[in-house]
């Protein structure tokens, strides 16, 4: 697993609907805010880049010091983005992580009690994302 990893799902309106610190690094007091800042700063780059390629996995689109931002956009490039802030170069593992989380998110969308675009508060979803992070990152 990467020593630092922050995962976020961003809705169409640039609103985070799910966030998780999935790394094993020692927690700094301001780490969560720094990670959010880096990921939100990369949104403009992602939105411009998403329309120049047909690929869903955009690999590393931005970096801040030793941290890289990798992105997976859903089909149509207008619905949701899965963003990961990490310090490892495991492209195959990151791509597999994104694909499995995307599948998990689609299953969440199929739940009639979930309102699309609202925050994901399911402990089951959170547990599965963390397990996938341990497996692939």
C-alpha positions in Angstrom: 0.0 0.0 0.0 1.1 3.5 -0.7 2.4 5.4 2.3 0.1 8.3 1.5 -3.2 8.0 -0.3 -6.3 10.1 -0.2 -9.3 9.0 -2.3 -12.2 11.2 -3.3 -15.3 10.8 -5.5 -16.4 14.2 -7.0 -19.8 14.8 -8.4 -20.7 16.6 -11.6 -20.9 19.9 -9.7 -17.4 19.5 -8.2 -18.9 18.5 -4.9 -17.1 15.7 -3.0 -19.5 12.9 -2.3 -17.1 10.5 -0.7 -13.6 11.0 0.9 -11.3 8.6 2.5 -7.7 8.7 3.8 -6.6 5.2 2.7 -2.8 5.4 3.3 -0.7 4.2 6.2 1.4 7.3 6.7 1.7 8.9 10.0 -1.1 11.5 10.4 -0.1 15.1 10.3 -2.5 17.6 11.9 -3.1 19.4 8.6 -2.8 16.4 6.2 -6.5 16.0 5.5 -6.8 19.7 4.5 -3.7 19.6 2.4 -4.9 16.5 0.5 -8.3 18.2 -0.1 -6.6 21.3 -1.3 -4.3 19.4 -3.8 -7.2 17.3 -5.2 -9.5 20.3 -5.6 -6.7 22.3 -7.3 -6.4 19.5 -9.8 -10.1 19.7 -10.8 -9.5 22.3 -13.5 -6.7 20.3 -15.1 -8.8 17.2 -15.0 -11.8 18.9 -16.6 -9.7 20.2 -19.5 -7.8 16.9 -19.9 -10.9 14.7 -19.8 -12.3 16.2 -23.1 -9.0 15.7 -25.0 -8.9 11.9 -24.6 -11.4 9.0 -24.8 -9.6 7.1 -22.0 -11.3 6.8 -18.7 -8.1 6.4 -16.7 -6.1 9.5 -17.0 -3.1 8.3 -15.0 -1.1 11.0 -13.2 -2.5 14.4 -14.2 -0.9 16.6 -11.5 1.7 16.5 -8.8 2.5 18.4 -5.6 6.0 17.7 -4.3 6.2 13.9 -4.1 2.4 13.4 -4.3 0.7 12.6 -7.6 -3.0 13.0 -8.5 -4.4 10.1 -10.6 -7.9 10.3 -12.1 -10.6 8.0 -13.5 -13.6 9.7 -15.1 -16.9 8.0 -15.8 -18.2 7.4 -19.3 -19.3 10.7 -20.9 -16.8 12.6 -18.8 -19.6 14.6 -17.2 -20.9 12.5 -14.3 -18.3 11.6 -11.7 -14.6 11.6 -11.2 -12.6 9.3 -9.0 -9.5 11.0 -7.8 -6.6 9.5 -5.9 -3.7 11.4 -4.3 -0.7 9.0 -3.8 3.0 8.8 -3.7 3.5 5.5 -5.5 3.9 4.6 -9.2 1.8 1.5 -9.3 -0.2 2.4 -12.4 -1.7 -1.1 -12.9 -2.8 -1.3 -9.3 -4.3 2.2 -9.3 -6.2 1.4 -12.5 -7.6 -1.8 -11.0 -8.5 0.1 -7.8 -10.4 2.7 -9.8 -12.3 0.1 -11.9 -13.4 -1.9 -8.9 -14.5 1.3 -7.0 -16.4 2.4 -10.1 -18.2 -0.9 -10.1 -18.9 -0.6 -6.4 -20.3 3.0 -7.0 -22.6 1.7 -9.8 -23.9 -0.9 -7.3 -24.6 2.0 -4.8 -26.4 3.9 -7.6 -28.7 0.9 -8.1 -29.8 1.2 -4.4 -33.3 2.8 -4.5 -32.6 4.5 -1.2 -29.5 6.3 -2.5 -30.1 9.8 -4.0 -27.5 10.3 -6.9 -25.2 13.1 -6.1 -25.6 12.9 -2.3 -22.8 12.0 0.1 -22.1 8.3 0.4 -22.3 7.5 4.1 -22.6 3.7 3.8 -20.2 1.9 6.2 -20.3 -1.1 3.8 -19.1 1.1 0.9 -16.4 2.6 3.1 -15.2 -0.8 4.2 -15.1 -2.1 0.6 -13.1 0.9 -0.6 -10.6 0.5 2.2 -10.2 -3.2 1.4 -9.7 -2.4 -2.3 -7.1 0.2 -1.3 -5.2 -2.4 0.8 -5.4 -4.9 -2.1 -4.3 -2.6 -5.0 -2.4 0.4 -3.6 
